[in-house]
């Protein structure tokens, strides 16, 4: 019995020491500083953030910026010397196929040609267009769709879910019935109708219209969080202290629900890339002469047996962007969650044991 009691006491002392170390590191820091520190310590999220920013910077600098329509274009040129409309001479491969990639990352002792980029690192399509320019332009379109849909869907979903969950009553009933009606319609059908009607107006207009139908799942999750959090003691204490509804929502409830919101928004952004790719694959998204990653896969799917690089590069960018967004969302969720405990390292446990021995020696 005495041994068991001593073990429990030792365990509690060690836990208190670990908590003291964690509290000491966050003492005097604001909530924003604590969130930044937690996020920067999330290795996967930081790697994903650097990778995503690198992809965005590389894609937009290579392809340039192209907005507007054919009558009123807004163009900023990139550093790559080919555009999606240039038609250089179609080159033959060593095996007789057309438009082979000139990119080579293998040393000379392996393939004999050495490391090189060449004029067409990703190859050429059926009519000779540079595939690197097409993939850069397609990735740029997909990233713009992802960001616009994530911003609009996240804002609408959070607002509608927060209002519905906080005020309840008739407000909740009306908003949720509208949400249920939109949810019952398959996303691919809504996207096909929007893409058929607005796809020829450019990717920005298409993304704006899709964003107005992407908030439904997030609103249900936010509503559930607000229904739970509004009954907590800290909300009652804020009401007793005379806080307004606006302050209660933005200062007390929303920070505790931000983890769910961030995860849902990142999933929404990843789904936006897949939705745009699916719509373009079906012919209801971005239309020629413009391109997107889904449209490239659709146009050159028959070339996969003979020229698989026309299929690999768009698919690789879709997967890379989606994974980066998901890892960033996971890191932000851990950073914003006030219930998330700091990960105790081996060094922290050693410091806790030293502090425990010093406390015993002082006693």
C-alpha positions in Angstrom: 0.0 0.0 0.0 2.8 2.4 1.0 4.7 1.6 -2.2 1.6 2.3 -4.3 1.0 5.6 -2.5 4.6 6.6 -3.1 4.3 5.8 -6.8 1.2 7.9 -7.1 2.8 10.8 -5.3 5.9 10.5 -7.6 3.7 10.4 -10.7 1.7 13.5 -9.6 4.9 15.4 -8.8 6.3 14.6 -12.2 3.1 15.7 -13.9 3.1 18.9 -11.9 6.7 19.5 -12.9 5.9 18.9 -16.6 2.9 21.3 -16.4 5.1 23.8 -14.7 7.6 23.7 -17.5 4.9 24.1 -20.1 3.3 27.0 -18.2 6.7 28.6 -17.8 7.3 28.7 -21.5 4.0 30.3 -22.2 4.0 32.7 -19.3 3.7 36.4 -20.4 2.8 35.5 -24.0 -0.4 36.5 -25.7 -2.7 34.0 -27.3 -1.4 34.9 -30.8 2.2 34.3 -29.7 1.3 31.0 -28.1 -0.5 29.9 -31.4 2.5 30.9 -33.5 4.9 29.1 -31.2 2.8 25.9 -31.4 2.4 26.1 -35.1 6.1 26.7 -35.8 6.9 23.6 -33.7 4.7 21.4 -35.8 7.3 20.0 -38.3 4.9 18.5 -40.8 2.8 21.7 -41.0 6.0 23.9 -41.4 7.3 21.6 -44.2 3.9 21.7 -45.9 3.7 25.5 -45.6 7.1 26.0 -47.1 6.3 23.5 -49.8 3.0 25.1 -50.7 4.4 28.7 -50.7 7.2 27.4 -52.9 4.8 25.8 -55.3 2.6 29.0 -55.4 5.6 31.2 -56.0 7.1 29.0 -58.6 3.8 28.5 -60.5 2.8 32.2 -60.6 6.3 33.5 -61.4 6.7 31.0 -64.2 3.3 31.4 -65.8 2.6 35.0 -64.9 -0.8 36.4 -64.1 -3.6 36.2 -66.6 -7.1 37.5 -65.6 -10.1 38.8 -67.3 -11.6 37.5 -70.6 -10.5 37.6 -74.2 -12.0 41.1 -74.7 -10.5 42.6 -71.6 -7.4 40.7 -70.6 -5.2 41.5 -67.6 -1.7 40.0 -68.2 1.5 40.0 -66.3 4.3 38.0 -68.0 6.3 35.3 -66.2 9.9 34.2 -66.6 9.2 31.0 -68.7 9.8 31.7 -72.3 6.8 29.8 -73.7 3.1 30.5 -73.2 0.1 28.2 -73.5 -0.6 29.6 -77.0 2.9 29.3 -78.5 3.4 26.5 -81.1 7.1 25.5 -81.3 8.2 22.8 -83.6 7.1 19.3 -82.3 10.3 17.3 -81.5 10.6 13.5 -81.8 11.8 11.2 -79.1 14.5 8.6 -79.5 11.9 5.8 -79.6 9.9 7.7 -82.3 7.1 9.1 -80.1 6.3 12.8 -80.1 7.1 15.5 -77.5 9.4 13.7 -75.0 10.4 15.6 -71.9 13.9 17.2 -72.0 14.2 17.2 -68.2 16.9 14.9 -67.0 18.0 14.7 -63.3 20.2 11.6 -63.6 24.0 11.9 -63.7 26.0 11.1 -66.9 27.3 7.8 -65.7 23.7 6.4 -65.4 22.0 7.6 -68.7 24.9 9.3 -70.5 23.1 12.6 -71.2 23.7 14.3 -67.8 21.6 16.7 -65.8 19.7 19.1 -68.0 16.4 21.1 -68.3 16.1 21.6 -72.0 13.5 23.6 -73.9 10.6 21.4 -72.9 11.2 19.9 -69.5 7.7 18.4 -69.3 7.5 17.6 -73.0 5.0 18.8 -75.6 1.4 18.0 -76.3 -0.1 16.7 -79.6 0.2 20.0 -81.4 3.5 21.1 -80.0 2.6 23.3 -77.1 5.1 23.4 -74.3 3.6 21.2 -71.5 5.5 22.9 -68.7 3.7 26.2 -69.6 0.4 24.3 -69.7 0.9 22.6 -66.3 2.0 25.9 -64.7 -1.1 27.6 -66.0 -3.3 24.8 -64.9 -1.8 24.7 -61.4 -2.3 28.5 -61.2 -5.9 28.1 -62.0 -6.4 25.3 -59.5 -4.7 27.3 -56.7 -6.9 30.3 -57.4 -10.0 28.1 -57.3 -8.9 26.6 -54.0 -8.2 29.9 -52.3 -11.4 31.6 -53.5 -13.7 28.7 -52.6 -11.9 28.3 -49.2 -12.3 32.0 -48.4 -15.9 32.3 -49.4 -17.1 29.0 -48.1 -15.2 29.4 -44.8 -16.6 32.9 -44.2 -20.2 31.9 -45.1 -20.1 28.6 -43.2 -18.7 30.2 -40.1 -21.2 33.1 -40.1 -24.3 30.9 -40.8 -23.3 28.2 -38.3 -22.4 30.7 -35.6 -25.7 32.6 -35.9 -27.7 29.4 -36.0 -26.0 27.8 -33.0 -25.9 30.9 -30.8 -29.4 32.3 -31.3 -31.2 29.0 -31.9 -35.1 29.2 -32.1 -36.6 30.3 -35.4 -33.2 31.6 -36.7 -31.7 28.1 -36.3 -34.7 26.4 -37.9 -34.8 28.7 -41.0 -31.0 28.6 -41.6 -30.7 24.9 -41.1 -33.6 24.1 -43.4 -31.9 26.1 -46.1 -28.7 24.3 -45.4 -30.4 20.9 -45.5 -32.0 21.7 -48.9 -28.6 22.6 -50.4 -26.9 19.6 -48.9 -29.5 17.2 -50.5 -28.4 18.3 -54.0 -25.2 16.4 -55.1 -22.2 18.7 -55.3 -21.2 17.4 -58.7 -24.6 18.4 -60.2 -24.5 21.8 -58.6 -20.9 22.2 -59.9 -21.8 21.0 -63.4 -24.6 23.5 -63.7 -22.4 26.4 -62.4 -19.5 25.3 -64.6 -21.8 25.0 -67.7 -23.2 28.5 -67.1 -20.1 30.4 -65.8 -17.1 28.3 -66.9 -16.5 30.4 -70.0 -16.3 33.6 -67.9 -13.0 32.6 -66.4 -11.8 30.7 -63.3 -12.4 33.6 -60.9 -16.1 33.8 -61.7 -16.4 30.0 -61.6 -14.7 29.9 -58.2 -16.9 32.7 -56.8 -20.1 30.9 -57.8 -18.9 27.5 -56.5 -17.9 29.2 -53.2 -21.6 30.2 -52.5 -22.5 26.5 -52.4 -19.4 25.1 -50.5 -20.3 26.3 -47.0 -23.0 23.8 -46.0 -20.9 21.1 -44.3 -18.9 23.7 -42.3 -22.0 25.5 -41.1 -23.4 22.3 -39.6 -20.1 21.7 -37.7 -19.9 25.2 -36.5 -23.5 25.1 -35.3 -22.8 22.0 -33.3 -19.7 23.6 -31.7 -21.7 26.7 -30.8 -24.6 24.8 -29.3 -22.1 23.0 -27.0 -19.9 26.0 -26.1 -22.8 28.4 -25.4 -23.7 26.3 -22.3 -20.3 26.4 -20.8 -19.4 28.1 -17.5 -17.2 30.7 -19.1 -20.0 31.9 -21.4 -22.3 32.2 -18.4 -19.6 34.2 -16.5 -19.3 36.5 -19.5 -23.0 37.1 -19.5 -23.0 37.9 -15.8 -20.2 40.3 -16.3 -22.3 42.2 -18.8 -20.6 41.1 -22.1 -22.6 41.7 -25.3 -23.5 38.9 -27.6 -20.9 40.1 -30.1 -18.2 40.0 -27.5 -19.3 36.5 -26.3 -19.2 35.1 -29.9 -15.9 36.6 -31.0 -13.9 36.7 -27.7 -15.2 33.5 -25.9 -16.9 31.0 -28.2 -15.2 31.5 -31.6 -11.6 31.0 -30.3 -12.7 27.6 -28.8 -14.3 26.5 -32.1 -11.5 27.7 -34.4 -9.9 24.2 -34.5 -13.0 22.7 -36.1 -13.3 25.6 -38.5 -9.7 25.4 -39.7 -9.8 21.6 -40.3 -13.1 22.0 -42.2 -11.8 24.9 -44.3 -8.6 23.0 -45.2 -10.7 20.0 -46.2 -12.9 22.3 -48.2 -9.9 23.7 -50.0 -8.5 20.3 -50.8 -12.0 19.3 -52.0 -12.2 22.4 -54.2 -9.1 21.3 -56.2 -10.7 17.9 -56.7 -14.0 19.4 -57.6 -12.5 21.8 -60.2 -10.5 18.9 -61.6 -13.6 16.7 -61.8 -15.6 19.4 -63.5 -12.9 20.2 -66.0 -12.5 16.5 -66.6 -16.2 16.2 -67.4 -16.1 19.4 -69.6 -18.0 21.7 -67.2 -15.1 23.6 -65.6 -12.4 25.7 -67.3 -12.9 25.6 -71.0 -10.3 25.9 -73.8 -8.3 27.9 -74.8 -7.6 28.2 -71.1 -6.4 25.2 -69.1 -6.6 23.6 -65.7 -5.0 20.5 -64.2 -8.3 18.6 -64.5 -8.7 19.7 -68.1 -5.1 18.5 -68.9 -5.8 15.1 -67.5 -9.1 14.9 -69.4 -7.5 15.9 -72.7 -4.5 13.6 -72.6 -5.9 10.5 -70.8 -5.8 8.5 -74.0 -2.0 9.3 -74.3 -1.2 7.5 -71.0 0.0 4.2 -72.5 2.4 5.9 -74.9 3.2 9.3 -73.3 2.5 8.9 -69.6 4.2 12.2 -68.6 1.2 14.1 -70.0 -0.8 12.4 -67.2 1.8 12.4 -64.4 2.6 16.1 -64.1 -1.0 17.4 -63.6 -1.8 14.6 -61.2 1.4 15.2 -59.2 0.6 18.9 -58.7 -3.0 18.0 -57.6 -1.7 15.5 -55.0 1.1 17.8 -53.8 -1.2 20.8 -53.3 -3.9 18.8 -51.5 -1.4 17.2 -49.1 0.2 20.5 -48.2 -3.2 22.1 -47.4 -4.2 19.1 -45.2 -0.9 19.1 -43.3 -1.1 22.9 -42.7 -4.7 22.5 -41.5 -3.6 19.8 -39.0 -0.9 22.1 -37.6 -3.2 25.1 -37.3 -5.8 22.9 -35.6 -3.3 21.8 -33.0 -2.0 25.4 -32.5 -5.4 27.0 -32.1 -7.0 24.3 -29.9 -6.8 25.6 -26.3 -7.3 22.0 -25.0 -4.3 20.8 -26.9 -1.5 20.1 -24.4 2.1 20.8 -25.3 4.1 17.7 -26.2 6.5 16.9 -23.4 9.9 15.9 -24.7 12.6 13.8 -23.1 14.5 17.0 -22.2 11.5 18.4 -20.4 11.1 15.2 -18.3 14.7 15.4 -17.3 14.2 19.0 -16.2 11.2 18.0 -14.3 13.1 15.3 -12.4 15.9 17.7 -11.6 13.4 20.2 -10.3 11.8 17.5 -8.2 15.2 16.5 -6.7 16.1 20.1 -5.9 12.7 20.6 -4.2 13.3 17.5 -2.0 16.8 18.6 -1.2 15.5 22.1 -0.2 12.9 20.6 2.0 
